[in-house]
Amino acid sequence: MFSRQIEIGGKVSKGLKALEEKVFNENFCAVCGACLSLCPYLRSWKGRVVKLDDCTLEEGRCFAYCPRTEMELDEVHRGIFGKNYEEIEVGPVRKILMARAKDPIFHQKAQTGGVVSALIDFAFQEKMIEAGVLTPRNGDLLPQGQIVKNRKEILRCAGSSYVSGPTLEAFNRGPWKGEERIGIVGLPCQVLAMARMKISKLDKKTPIDRVVLVIGLFCTWALDYKPFMSLLHERVGGHSIKKLNITPPPERILEVTAGNKLYRIPVDDLRSFIRPSCRVCLDMTAELADISVGTVEGKEGWNTVIIRTAVGEDLLKRAQREGIVETRLLPEDHLRHLKQASLLKKRRALEAIDGKGGIEKAYVRLSTDLIQRILSESKGIKT
């Protein structure tokens, strides 16, 4: 399914027509926003990307940047890290730690340890960046990208809604002055889309070359907005939702703080709302970011932090030195569980892809050796 070629006038299409047939029609859109505010025929609407009209371009940025169109993963990794895709557990790693923000304001507003918000805020203080692209959620939990320039705006974007949103639409749209250094926080699909922007040979017309910091968020799956909201309204009524949090295994409960009450919804009740795009995603830990951040399961108030690049390592070292964050070694059993969870997601994605026409025809190209390594090393991991 993924590799079927679409032709226009006898030529293979890599434009909107191919994007529509290979991604939209197959319900594999990740709603990352990479195609939005670039093409006049695409718009975001209530958690979806919709097409307004046809386009006959044989090659377009919408197709080139999408994280669900054909790509050689080795080529993407060479463009970002200067080497082929080799580290199959959690991607390229310089160091893996657990960390938390030291300023209580980040704990009050942010998810778990507040490291993402604290690091973006510190990057502003250090004049490393002059603008950030983050994802606030509006009153009904629908995420939208927003350009931020101060701590107040950063804190407004803290927290999770477990719904995918078109963050990169704000990045593409601007407005930009033309010289800002930019930091971006995104999900794995969004980080992959930015990597594809960076290595693309098309006329980009985006400020991707001024992105100096990418912080990726761990993500196992994201939910389809409309059915998820229907469930929440059914379970919590008309109360304003203040915070969402999923408890660690074996419990796995979605805790919803709404009004003055805490509601508990089993995660199993949400699984039918997982976006199909997430089921074919190989990346749990945003492997193409400078720094990747998740939750340390079982250690309340701490984040797992994966340092991947010199940029990420330098930022974290300076943040430690200035007392912005504190770090500890990630316990060995947590590290082992992290690697197992990541490998398990890759295996499930390969199995889902195989069910859609065969791994050899997948949208993402992997060597036979890498596929066999993933299947072998994930064998026996308990779900």
Buried (B, 14 or more C-beta within 10 A) or exposed (E): BBEEEBEBEEEEBBBBBBBBEBBBEBEBBBBBBBBBBBBEBBBBEEBBBEBEEEBEBBBBBBBBBBBBBBBBBBEBBBBBBEEBBEEBBBBBBEBBBBBBBBBEBBBEBBBBBBBBBBBBBBBBEBEBBBBBBBBBBEEBBBBBBBBBEEBEBBBBBBBBBBBBBBBBBBBBBBEBEEEBBBBBBBBBBBBBBBBBBBBBEEEBEBBBEBBBBBBBBBBBBBBBBEEBBEBBEEBBEEBEBEBBBBBBEEEEBBBBBBEEEEBEBEBEEBEEBBBBBBBBBBBBBBBBBBBBBBBBBEBEEBBBBBBBBEBBBBBBEBBBEEEBBBBEEBEEEBBEBBBBBBBBBBBBBBEBBBEBEEBEBBBBBBEEEBBEBBBEBBEEEEE
